Amino acid sequence: MSDLPLSRRVVLGGAVAGGAAVAIGAVPAATPAAAHDSSGVQHPVRLGGRPLLCEPYLLDPRQGGVYVVWHTEEHGQHAAVLAGKSVAGMSDEEALEAATGQRRAGSGWRRFDADTARLSRTREDAASGVPGRAYSAVVDRHVYRHLADVSGLPSGRTPYRVVSVDHRGRATVTPAYSLAPAVPSKKPVKLLLTSDHQLKDMTPANLEKVAQTVGVELDGVLIAGDLVNVPDRASEWFDSTTGLAFFAGLTGRATKALAGRTYRGAPLAQHAPLFPAIGNHEVMGRWSDTASLGDQFNDPQPRSVAERLWRETRPRGDDRQAWIAEHSWDVTTYEEMFPYPRSGAGGPRWWSRTIGDVHLVTLFVTQIWRSASASGRGKFQESAADLEAPERWGYGQHIFEPVKRGSEQYAWLERDLASPAARRARYRVVMYHHPGHGLGDNSAPPFTDPVQTVRRDAAGKVTAVTYDYPLADDQILRDLEPLFSDAGVHLVHNGHSHLWNRFRNDRGVNWLETSNVGNSYGAYDVSSGAARNLPDSPNNIRQGDPGGLAPIVPTIAPLTDAAGRPLPYISSNEITVFSVLDSAAGAVRSYRFDTRDPDSAVVLFDEFPLL
């Protein structure tokens, strides 16, 4: 896997053609045209462009079509996808001629021109790692998204290539990859279950082992949030000097050495559509032109606080919705990166799709992560230095988008799980970020709105601001779990605690976290003897699952403790885990790989049926 192909840079003359889907054989030959740069200078269109910021990735397959997306650092002159059975045999020169209308051909391939738009919030700062660049302050970084709607596809896989021409006429041509329309209803599928990549050290090894074990032509990659660390930092998505950028790992362009072996990830995104969910690391906090991106990420406030401030200040000439987002929290970069799938009610934030015989529902269920430390701004209190400055309060570990009964998201979910599409599916899967049942550190405190207590002295001065999280009000356990049980949900796929554990409730709903690619926060179970660092309170479950379920020991090859007893979890910074839903077998299989021994085999350690 260390020699996976990258975009190739090549040069040739040709004219830039416009339009939507174009049957290349119907385009008459044209005289070679010139591209114009910003100064108006003409340049012949030729091979030799800079590499794309990322190889193409696929989104939201449907009947007869799928979206192809890629990114560059400039708008460019032309961006297109060539798709068809003849594409795989084209040379780079032939592909460029086809993409720019200079090549006559019969049937066998078509051109789909991309819509191009600049991402509106991508930036870099002093903490960024961009090859050949350094930043001393927060600066905009221009990133352009090219999105092509490839339609009219036959069933099965079709070769495709991307051609991207910059403002100087230099073209980049990718190798041939494959795409496919949506898997027909009731047909079996294979889906990768993953999450929390976050530029973690084991991610490239993990994805490389996925490809070696089950191949790259999966029917979907289900990512339960936390794709990067700081979502507006462009380099974390594309070209971080760590070698661990999100798209680098998923397209085979990563670079990470572990125990003497260099891992590149795998070209999964070029062949398998991505189905992501929003985690807390896809949410930016309050906007600033000067604060570091990390500080902005860690500085969200609840929407209700920003709305109150808007009513009190009534800023003139500002768009209310945009102003409130800039003064609370924002997911714009995520939504622009993954505009599909989407729903009418939730847009890209919550939606559902039927993938073969699996009905997938994806929710926006996450909150800001705060430290459990007893000092400073955190889960349970405001910093002593900020007590008289509410504008600096963090408002505890507040929920971004409510999912409790009566919320817009809950009402949509209730309708969706009762829909004919959900009821006809053989399996119903719900994906979101925050754990409902789990042994991880992030399974507590409860997923509920923090209850704030403000204490004052006799003179009215604030002496303490504290937060509590009533367990009885946990929105996942109180509201979502009964709905899942009643609707016959087979699997809940979540992330957030960077470990593997699974549970099953008495109504048959399976809960799985399988996000172990590094930076594990530990497993808090009687078998480990560890307890979460939380204040003593009936609301704070310091050991075990806060929802009261017993963790399930892997069925095939569990890890064991020092005494040889099987463990019901994997929480490791050296052993990485991934899971695959195989609907033909009606099972979810989990695999582990020990990065300390590069020559060791991938081990199937757990399998359970979806009944």
N, C-alpha and C positions, 0 to 999 in steps of 0.2 A: 504493500500500500504506500510505500515511501516515494514511488514514482508516478503518482496520479497526475494526469495532465492538467496544466493551467491554460488560461487564455493565451493564444498564440498571436504574436504581432506580425502582421504581414502587409504588403503594399501593391496597389494596382489602380489603374484608371477606371473611372466609371461615373455615371450620373446619379444623383440622389433623387429617388422617386418618392412621391408622397401617396397618401391614401390609406385605406384600411387593408383588408386581406386582398392580396393580388396574386392571381395565377400567373407565374412568371412567363410561362409559355405564350401568354397573350400580350405581353408587353413588347412593343416593337423596339428594335435596337436603336440606341441613341448615341450621339457623339459624346465622347468623354467630357464631362463637365468639371467645373472647378468649385471647390468649397471656398467660402469666404471667412476669414477670421474677423475679429472685432475691428480691425483697422481697415477692412475692406479689401485686403490683399487676397488674390486668388491663389488657391493651392489645388493641384490635381488630387483627386481621391486615390489613395494608395494604401497598401498594407504597411503596418508599422506603428500602430497606435499604442498608447500606454495600456497596461493591464487594466481590466475592469476592477473597480473596488471590490466586487465579489462576483463569482461565477453566478449564472442565473439560478433562481429558485422558483418553485412552482407553488401556486396558491389556488385554492377553491375550485377543484375540478367539478364540472357539471356535465350534463348530457351533451356530448359532442364537443366539449371545450375545456380549457384550463387557462389560467393566467400565468404568464412568464414575466418575471421581474428581475432587473439587475440595476446596478448603481455605478455612476461615474462622478468625477469631480467637475465636470462641465456639462453644459446643456448639449453641446455637440450639434452636428449637422443632420445626422440621421441615425435611427436606431430601429432595428427590425429583427424579427424571428423568421427563419426559414424552417418549414416543417413539411415532412413528406418522406416517402420511402427512399427517394433518391438522395436525400441530404447527406446520409452517412458516407456516401462514396465521393462527395465533392471535395475538391482541393480547396484550400483557403482562397485562392484566386477566383475559382469558380463561384464560391459562396459570396465573395464580395461583388462580383459581377451580377449575381442573382439579386442580391440585396439592393443594389443601386440601379436596377433596371437595364443592365448592359448585357445580360445573358439570355439568349433565347433558349427555351426548352419546351419539351412536351409536358404531358401530365406527369405527376410524380412528386411535385412539391409546390408549395405556395409561400408567399411572403405576407407577413403580418406586421405592419408598422406599429411602433410603440408610441404611446402618449408619454411625454416627458414633463416632469414637474420637479421643482427644487424642494427638498425637505426644508421646512420653515424654521426648525429650532436646533439643528445640529451645530455643535460648537466644539472647541478644544480649549484646554487650559494648561497650567503648569504641570498638572499631574498626567497629562496625556503622553502617550508614547507613539509618535508618528514617525515613520522612517524618514530620516534626513531633515526633520523639523524640530524646533523647540519653541515653546510658548511661555511667555512670562505673565500673561494675563488671559482672561476669557476672551476669545475671539470667535467670530462666526467661521464655520467651515462649510463651503458650498458643497453640497451633495445632491445629485440629481437622481431621481427615480425614473426608470424607464419601464413601462408596464404595457405589455402586449396581450391582447385578448385573442388567443388562438382558438379558433372555432372550426366547425365542420369536420371534426376528427372522427375517424372510424373507431370501432372498438379495438382494444388491444393497444400496444405501444407503437409510437411513431417517432422516428428520429427527428431531432431539431438542432439548430445551431443559432447562436446570436451573433449579429454583426452590428458593431457600434462605431460610428464615424465621428471624430472630433471636429472642432472648428477649423483645424488646419487640413482637414481631409484625410487624416491618418486613421486607418480602420483597424479595429481589433475583431478577430474572428475566433469564436470558441470552438473547441472540439464538438463532435456530435454527441448529444445526450438523448434521452428518451422521455417522452411524456405520454399521458393517456387521459382520456375523459373520465368522468366519474364511473366508479365500478357500479354496474347495474344493481338495482335493488335485489336483495336476497342472495347475491353472490358472496362467497366467502372472501375475507380479506386478511392481510397481515399488517398490523399497526405497531410501530415502535412507541413505547411509553417512556418518556424522559422528562427532565426538568432541571432547573437550577444550574445551567452551564456556567454562567457568571465568570468566564475566563479562568476556570479552575484547572489545576494542573493535569488532572486525569481525563479531561474531556476528550482530547484527541485520541488517546488510547481507547477510551470507551467507544467512541464512534467508529474507530477502525475495527474493533472487535465486533461491533454490530454488523458491519459490512461483511466481515469474514464468516460470520455465523449464519446470517439470514439474507445476505445480499443487499444491494442498494435499490432494487426496484420494488420497494414496499408500496403499499396502498396509502400510507400516510405516516407522518411523524407527529405524534401528539406531544406537545411541549407544555407542561403545566406551570409555566411562568418562570420568572427570573432568568431571562435570556442573557442579560449583561448586568453590570453593576450600576452604572450611571447612564441612563438611556439617552440623554442629549449629547453625550460624548461620542462623536462619530467613530473615532478609532476603535472603540470597544466593539463596534459592530463589524468593522471591515479590516483594519490593517494595524492593529496594536503591535508594537515591537515586542510584546510578550510572546507573540506567535499563537495567541489563544483567542483571538477575536471570534465573535459568535459565528459569523458566516464562514470564516476560515475553517473552523472545525467541521462544519456541516457540508463543506464543499471540497474537502481534501487539500486545503491550502494552509492548514495549521502547521506549527513546528514546536514540538515539545519533547525534550529528552528526559526519559525516566530510566534509571538503572542501566544506562548505556545504550538504550534503544530510542531512536527518534520516531515519534508518531506524528502523522499528518492529518488525522481524522479520516473522513471518507466522503465521496461525492454523493451524499444522500439527497441533498436539497435539489440537485439538478434533475433527479429522477423521481423523487417521492414528494408529493405536496406536503407543505408544512401546515399544521393546524395548531396555532399557539393560543395560550391564555395569558392574561395580564397577571404578573406577580408584583410584589411591592417594589422590585427593582425596575419595573417598567414605568413607574410613576415618578415624575419630577415634582419637587416642592416649589416654593414661591420663586418667581423669576427675579433675577438680579443681573445688572450689567457688570458688576464688579466682583461679587462673591464667587469663590471657586465653584465649579460644577458639583463637587462633592458636597459642599456646604448647602448649595441650593437643593440638591437631592434630599438632604436630611432635614429640610426646613419646610415641610408642608403644614398647613393648618386645615381644619375642617371647612367644608364649603359653607356651613352655617355661620362661621366666624367672618368669612369674607363677605357673605351676603349682608350681614349686619353692618359691616364697615361700609359697604356700598350704600346702604340706606342712610347711614349717618353722614357720609361725605358727598354723595351724588356727584361723582366726577363728571365734568362737562365734556362732551364730545367723545367719550369712551364707549366702546361696545360692552354692554353689561356682562354678557357671557364670557367674553375674552378677558375682561378685567377681573372677574371673579376667579377664573382659572389661574391667571397670573398671580393672584393673591391668596391662593389656596393650594391647589395641586393640578397636575396636567399630564395627559398621556398622549399628547399630539405626535411625538416622534414615533411611538409604537403604532398609532393609528395610521400614520403615513407610510410606515414600513410595511404594515400588514393591513391594507385597506379591505381585504377579503380574507376569510368569510365575514359576513355581516348579517345583521337582522334589521328589520324595520324599526324595532323598538330600541335595540342596544347598539346599532352600528357594529363596529368591530369589537366592542367591549363584551357583548354576550350574544350568542347566536347558536344555531344548531344546523347540522348537516347529517344526511344519511349516507354512509360510506358502505356500499354493498349491503350486508346484512346487519350492520352496526349503526345505530342512531346515536350520534355524538352530540351532547349538549355541553357548551363551554360557557362558563360564568366568570364574572368579575368579582371574586371573593378574596380580598386581601386588605391589609391594613399597613400603616407605617410601622417599621420595626424600630423599637426603642430599647435602649439598654435597661437591664434590670438592676443596675447599680443603685445604691441608696443615696448617692450624691449626684448632683447635676441633673440636667433635663433627661427624663427617662420614662419608663413605663408607668411608674408609680408616683412621680412627683416632678414639679418644676424646679429648676435650679434656684438656689437661694439668692443668687445674684440677679435673677430676673423677676422676683416676686412683684415688684412695683412697675414692671414693664410687660403688660399682657401681649404687646406686639411681638415679644420674643418667646412667648409660651409655645410649647409643643403640643399641648392638649392630649398628652398620653399617647397610647398606642391606638389611635383612632381609626375607624373603618373608613375607607374611601367611598365605596358604593354600597349602600345597604342592600341586604338580601333577605331581610326579615319579612315575615308575613305582613302584607299590606304595602310593601315597597313595589315600585314599578318592575324591578328585576324579578321578584318573587312571582308577581302576577303573570309575567311573561313565561317564566319557567313552568308554572302550573298549567298554563294553556299548552305549552309545547309538549310536556310529558303526556298530556291527554290527547294529543293530535293523532290523526291516522298514521302519519309517518312514524311516529314513535311507537305506536301500538303494533304496527305491522312488522317492525324490525325484530329480528331474532334476538338481538342484544341491545340493551340501552346502557350507554356509558356517559357519565357526567365527569367533566374535567374542570378543575379550578386550582388555585394555588394553595390556599391556607389549609392545613390539615384539620379534619374533623375528629378523626381518631388517630392517635399516634403516640409514639414513645419519645419523640424528639423534643429538643429544647423549645422549639417554636410552637408546640402544641398547647402551651399555656403562656399567659393567662387566657381566660375564655375569649372567644371571638364575639365581643359585644361592644357597644358604645361605652367608653369609660365614664364612670360616675365621678364627677368632679366635686371636691370639697375645698372650699376656700376658708381658711382660718384667719381671723383678725384679732388684734389686741384691742384694749379698751379705747385706744385712740383711733381705731379703724384701719390701722396699718396692717397690710397682709403679712402674716407670719409663716404661712405654709399653704401650698396648693398641692393636693394629693388626688390620686385616682384609684378607683376600685373597679373590678370587673366581675359582676355577679354571675356565677356559673349557671344559674337558672335562666339567664337571659342570653346564653350562647346561641347566636343566630343559626349556626350550622347544626348543633345538636337539638335545639328546641324546634326549629322551623324547617330546615332542609331535610334532616334525616327522616322524619315521619313522611314527608312528601316522597322521598326516594323509595321508602319501603312500600307505600301505597301504590306507587306507579310501577313497581317491579323493576327498579334500576338494578342492573347486574353488577356494575363496577363503578366506584368513585376513584378517579385518578388525581392525586394531588402531589404537591411538592413541599418546599420551604424549609425542611429540617435536615436535608442533605444526608439521608440514610435510606435504608430499605426496611420497611415493616409492613405487615398486612393484618387485616382484621375482617371479621364477618359478623354482622349482627343477627339477631334471632329471626329476622324477616328475610334473610338471604342476601343482603346487600354486602358486597365485598368492598373493602377500602384498601388502597395500595399507594404507598409512597415508594418510588424507585428512582431516587435522584442522587445517587452516591457517586459524584465525580470529584469530590474533594471538599475541604473545609467543613468536614462533618462536625456537628455541634453535640454529638454524643447521643446515647440512648439511655433513657431514665426508666429502668426496669429493675425488678427484684433480682434478676440474674446479673445485672451490672453492679447493683448496690448503690448507684449514683442517684442523687436527688437534684431537681432543678433549683437554680438559685432564685428563689421567690420568697417573699415574705410569708410567714406562717398565717394562713387564712383558710377557712373552708372553701373559698373560691379558687384558691391556688393549689392545684394538684401537683405536688412536687415529685411524685414518682408514679409511673404507670400511665395508662391512657386516661385523660380527663373525662372521656365519655364512658368509662367503665368497662370497656371490652378487653378481653384477654388477647394478647398478641399470639399469632399463629406461628409455630415453628416451621421452617421450610420443610417440604415433604420429601426432598430427595437427598440433598447434601448440605445440611446446615453447618455453619461454623460452630465451634465449640469453645467453651471457656477452659481455663487452666486445668479444671478437674474432669474435662471431657464431656461436660453437659452441653447439649445443643442449645444454641442461642436463637431467640425469635427475632433477630434483627441483624443487619450488617451496618455498622457505623465505623467507617475507616477512611483514612487518607491515603491508603495504599492498595486497597481492594476496591475495584470499581464494579458497578452493577448496572444492568439494563434489563428491561422486560419487553416482551412481545406478546401482543394479543393475536392469537391465531384462531379466527372464528370457524374455520373448517374443522378444527379439532375441538372447538368450544372451550378453549383453555387459554390461560395466561401463563407464560413461562418466564422465569427469571434466571439470568446468567450472571456469573461473576468472573472477574479476571484479576489475578494478583500481579500488579505492575512491578513488584519487586523481583519477579522472575519472568523476564520477557519471553522466554521459551516455554512457559507453562501453557496448558490448555485452558480454553474457556470452559467453565464448569456450569452445567445446568443444575441449579441447586433447589429450585422450587417450581412446582406446577400445580395449578388448581383449576377446577372446572367452573365455567360460568353456567350455573344451573337456573 
